[in-house]
């Protein structure tokens, strides 16, 4: 299959995700207008939409309808967006640039950024619990629980806490991996599983998809560390070199860049291998894994 | 029914809520330990537990099992607790005292307070979507959605945003009411409805309970404004007189204290009236309404 075909598929999902997000966020003319403006600012018009792409790729494989997947894609992307808004705040990473634009607390103010993150998280759960999108309340409830577990103190938010505690410290590779499995990995893994849950052919492939999701989550972070060390701010759309400036342990600081790249190649090979038994070898998931390694921002 | 009986009932619910909250929060020895310690610090060992009391009162009336109501009580209390942690942060109300203890960002640090609030919100949705507690996934899913709508940008978080925007401004009584219906009212109303949803005799009383929930939400805030103006820090367990110091519009600043008290009496009378058609005249809900008016903190 050609690269062009993947590019078109990806652009199509990104576009429909943008439309779905715009429809799922309250309009700017609904009170409180400034909060709704900030929520839309934080979410719309940027981002690679890696998690929505994973939702759709896994969902297509499981035979789910694209409209159903749109809701799930919005929910995971809003969780991701909320975490970025809070992570950028002065008391956390104190960053001024995100997706090439001023961060929410810079463009609006700190209090608005705090409430924006809060309300985006709630909106994610509202979308996923909306009774309209899946005709199986029992499965849908399990999906809400899965998203909550992936996002909370033993998932993404917990990973952020470990990240904070590790600044300026020497940590082992095991500790670094533990942090990333939570901070980035949990939501990426959940994206794959939630997409698959929307289809009817999910059960036989769940184990493979779960292993794929875990590998791809770690892979994403290893590549992120390499990009942060190597790339420039204009390309990334966020401040480059921050990890080193803040003395954050990364795969690059721990292993050196050549070995971090080897690790990325190895994780990619493992991820492709777990997909082999799947239908059509799970084309889009294969392509996405490769995309995650070769992305430039 | 005697006051003593109500006091005993209330103490019983508060106690079982404390036990349920302790069981529903991750233990301090689970990583990330500092985050879990902060989550428990923010939630346990304090608070009037007004929302859990409303959950149980409405739930008892609808014939729900106390164990089922415990889960719902925890979910609403965690949403309330998360909002307090974030509301106390320097970029919001900048308060150092809550429930007689240093606020989370004072006792820990700002970043931990931010993540604590985030993770408490997630935990609320995790508890409410746990498939173990209600044998009716369709109803449970509606409950998750109801909690999300009550908490988000068109509910509690939206009310906080309106509150922020109103500091130092002249606002009308209608605007003040609009703010409070969102900021405090939405979650209090949701507590009543969520409790009732756990029972099997809910449908005929839903309209009355909804009206009661709305009235009691507003009543709670009017009394809060009077207490903030009248009481002292030691009694309240949080900094008294902050509204006036921060030039926040309140029912006292807008109407004066005597008319604010009249309004509270009037709202109480209305709340008791809407309960009249209900079974046993909804004893606990009546008592709770009276308690909310006569509380000292």
Interface residues (C-beta under 8 A of the other chain):
Chain A: X26 X30 X31 X32 X34 X35 X36 X39 X82 X83 X86 X89 X91 X92 X109 X110 X111 X112 X113 X114 X115 X117 X118 X119 X121 X122 X123 X125 X126 X129 X130 X131 X137 X138 X140 X141 X142 X144 X145 X148 X149 X151 X152 X153 X154 X157 X158 X160 X161 X162 X164 X165 X178
Chain B: X26 X30 X31 X32 X34 X35 X36 X39 X82 X83 X86 X89 X91 X92 X109 X110 X111 X112 X113 X114 X115 X117 X118 X119 X121 X122 X123 X125 X126 X129 X130 X131 X137 X138 X140 X141 X142 X144 X145 X148 X149 X151 X152 X153 X154 X157 X158 X160 X161 X162 X164 X165 X178
